[in-house]
Amino acid sequence: MGNKFKLTSIVADRVTVDIEGLRERIDEAYSDNPLWTELSLAQKLRRLLLDGLEKVESDRAPKPPAKG
């Protein structure tokens, strides 16, 4: 009956990103953590993206009213 899977459901989302001039900043981002040097560039970029998204999301979240 043929393959019922779509290629998009098997392959993870991927993009090509130009990081010219950013490599040193990426490597230094968490240089205080010795495990950072063990990560691949892709893993470092994913961590930085997640951290940035979490910050944006928390900044956009409704703030509870101040008690006064």
N, C-alpha and C positions, 0 to 999 in steps of 0.2 A: 504493500500500500504506500510505500514511500516514507520519507522522513517527515514527521509532523512537527518537528521543532523549527522555530524560526531562528535564524542566526543571531538576531538581536537579543534573544532570550538566553543565549549561551555565552556571548562575548560581553565582557564588562564594558561600561562606558569608558572611553579613552579619548583624550585630546592631545594635540601637540601644542606645547607652550614654549614661547621664546623667553628664556631666562637670562639673556645676555646682560651681563653686569650685575646679576643678582646672586651668583653662585657663592661668593664669599659671605654675603649677608645671610643666605640660607644656612651655610655651614656654621655660622656664628650664632644663629638664633637661640639655640639651647646648648651652647658649647660648655656651659657649667654642668651639664649632665653627661657623664662619660658614655652612656648608651647612645647618645645622639650620633657619635662618630661611627657607630656600628650600623646605622640605618642607611639604606640606599637613598639616592637622591629622590626617587619617586616616593618613598616612605616619608622622607622629610617634608616634601611638598604637600603630601596628603595631610600630615599632622598640622602644618602651618595653615592650610586651607580650613581644616576643621576648627582650629583655634579661632581663626578670623570669623568664621561663620557663627560660632557660638557667641563671640563678643557682639557681633552685629545683632543677633537674635535677642540677646539679653538687653542690649541698648534699646531695642524697639519694643520690648515687652512693657505692658502697662505697669506703671509704678503705683504701689499702694499709697493711698492718701496718707499724708503726714498726720501723726497724732499731735494734738496740740491743745 
